[in-house]
Amino acid sequence: MGLELYLDLLSQPCRAVYIFAKKNGIPFELRTVDLLKGQHHSDDFAQVNPLKKVPALKDGDFTLAESVAILLYLSRKYETPDHWYPQDLQARARVDEYLAWQHTALRTSCTRTLWQKMMFPVFLGQRVPPEMLASTLAELDRCLQLFEDKFLKDQDFLAGSHISVADLVAITELMHPVSAGCQIFKSRPKLEAWRQRVEAAVGEGLFQEAHAAIMKAKDLPPADAAMKEKLKPFIQLLLQ
């Protein structure tokens, strides 16, 4: 059995892995794991990833969890072009710096924005308190300013003049609030120019393919009682 990737393209980390593998011509079998149906909690999937999260990788007898680890594993195994994860010490450090920061900063605020602004009212049929949503949007704005000022600066991409895995992680994160109706690119010309460069480097077709599911999230049917029960721990986390 060759390389298998366990993904749900509603998930931001899954989209980053999917785009990276497709863009670099890495052959893989797609194993779809439907998060909203709770398939990541199945016994079969737990054999691949006991953490019960996507993405997950299976390469023969070897299994791997966590999107950043998967991206770096793929870049090394398939010897992808250097710009994705540069050999230059300082350029690589810039990629590592963003990947370390984003987990508890931009990614968190983007995910909270998606769920509080759209998924709660559309999918779960409930609204969050206005003051909570306002706080989440303010935190998103703070993270976007840090992204521009600290990480992007006046460069074409996060690690310099070429796209890297950091840009893939970032762009897939930012499509969460976009899918929820936030005009984050239109209100930030610098961010919009970067988005256009990333999309051009990835390829418009692949970019749209990877994000088709999240851009249609508003059309999801309402969750039933069983689904709401499965999502309860996640919901409680987003309401903290």
N, C-alpha and C positions, 0 to 999 in steps of 0.2 A: 504494500500500500504506500502511495506517495504522500506528499504533503496534504494535510487536511486543515482547513481553517473553519472554526466554528464561530459564526457571526450572525448578528441581527443589525441590519443597516439603519434601524432607528437609533442605534447606539453610536455615539460620537467616536469612541475608541475603535469600534469595529470599522467605521467608515475610513478612518486613517489607515488601518491595516489593509483594507480592501483596495483603496486607491494605490497604496505603495506596491502591493503585490501585482496588481493589474498593470500599472505604469511601467514596472520593471520586467514584465513578461515572465513572472515567476509562476510556474504551473502549480495549481492547487485544486483540490476538490472542495467546493463550498458546501459546508454543513450548516444549514440554516437552523438557528435556535430562536424560536419565537418567545421573546421576553414577556410580552403581554399575555401569553398563554401559560407562562410559568415553566416553559420547557427547560430552563436553566436549572430548575430544582429537581429534574428527573434523576433517577438512579443511573441511567445510562450516561447522561452528561457528567454526573459526578465522578464517573470513572476517568473521564478526560480531565476535568478540572474540579477537584474537591472544593474549591472556593465558590463554585456555582455562579461564576460570572463569565461574561463574554467580553472580549474575544478570548479564544483559546486556540492553541496550535497542537497538532499531533503530527509528528514526523517519524513514521515507523513506530518504534517503541518509546520515543521521546515525546513528552508532553510539556507544554509551557503555557503559563497564564501571564496576564498583565500586558497591556498593549505596548508600552514602551519596550519591555523586554522582547516582545515578539518582533517589533519593528527592527530592533538592533540585531536580533538573531537572523532575520531574513537578510538584512543588509550585509552581514558578514558571510553567511553561508553562500549566498548567491553573488557575492562580490559586486554589488551594485555600484554605479558611478559614485566617485568619491564625494561629490557635493551633498549627497543625502546624509552622510555622517562623516564629516571631513577627517582626514588624517592629521591635518594641521592642528596642533595642540590647542591654540586659542580659539580657532573656529569651532572645534569640537566642544570646547568648554562652553561656548555660547549656546550651542544646541542643548548641552546637558543642563545649563542654567535655566533655560526656558522650560525644559521637560520637568525639572525639579519644582519649579514655581507653579506651573499651571494646575497641578492636581488640586490644590486647596485654594486656588485663586480664580483664574478665568473659567476653568472648567466647572467649578462649583457654582459660580454665579450664573453661567450660561444654562446649566441644567436646572437650577432653581427658577430662572426666568421662564424657561419653556414650560415647566410643570405648573408654576403658579399663575402664569398669564394665560396659558392655553389648555394644558392637559387636565388641570383640575376642573375648570368649567365645562369643557367639551367632552372629555373622556369619562370623568368621574361625576359630573353633574353637581359640582359644588364650587363655591368661590372662596378665595382666601381673603382675609381682612385687608382692606385697602392699604392700611398702614404697613402691613407685612410686604405686600407687593411693591409699595413705594420704596421700602428699605432695600428690597432685592434689586430693583432697578437702579437705585443709587449706588449699590455695591458693584453692579455690572458696569456702570459708567466710570467708577473709580478704577476698576480693573482695565477697562479699555484705555483709559488715560495712561496708566502704567505700561500697558502693552506698547502704546505708541512712543512714549517718552523714554522708557527704560530699555525695551527690547528691540523695537523696530528702528527707532531713531531716524536717521536719514538714509538708511540702507534700502536696497531693493527687497531683500529678504532678511529673515531673522539672524542668519549667520553670515550675511554679507551679500555678495552679488549673485548667488545661486540659491535655488530652492533646497531646503533640507527637510528632514523628518519633522523638525520643529514647526515648520510652516504647515505641513499636513495636519499635525495635531491641532494647531491653532485655528486653521480655517474650518475644520470639521466641528470644532467647539463653537465657533461663532455662528454656524448655521442653525444652531438651536434657537437662539433668540430671534433670528431672522424668520424662521418658520413660525414663530409665535407672533409675528407682526411687528417686531421692533425694527426701526429704521436706522440701525447702527451704522451701516455703510454710507447711506445718503447724508447723514449728519456729520460724517467724519471723512473728508476728502482724502486725507493721507491713508486712512484705513481702506477706503475704496480703491485707491490706486494699487495698494498692496494686494487686495483681493483679486483685482484684474490680472496682476502679474502671476499670482499663484494659479488661478484658473487657466491662464494661457500655458503655464509650464506643465500643468497636469494634463490639459486637453479638455476642451469644453464638453465633449461627449462623455468622457469618463467622469468628469466633475458632476454633470447633471445626473448621470446614472447612479452614482454613489449617494446622491442626496435626494433622489426621487421619493423615497419612502418618508423621510422626515418632512419634506415639503408638503406631503399629503396627510400629515398627522391630524390635521384639523378635520379630516373626513372619516376618522376612525369611528366605528359604532360605539355607543356608550357601554361602559363596563358593566357586567352583571355582578350580582352579589358575591359570587364565588371569586371573581377576579379582584374585586375590591378587597376581599379578605386576604388574598395572596399578596396584594400590593400594600397592605397595611403597614408593615415595618418601613417600607420605602417612603410611604406617604408621611408617616410620623417624622421621619428624618428631614423631609423637605419643609415641614411646618415648624421646625425648631428655630 
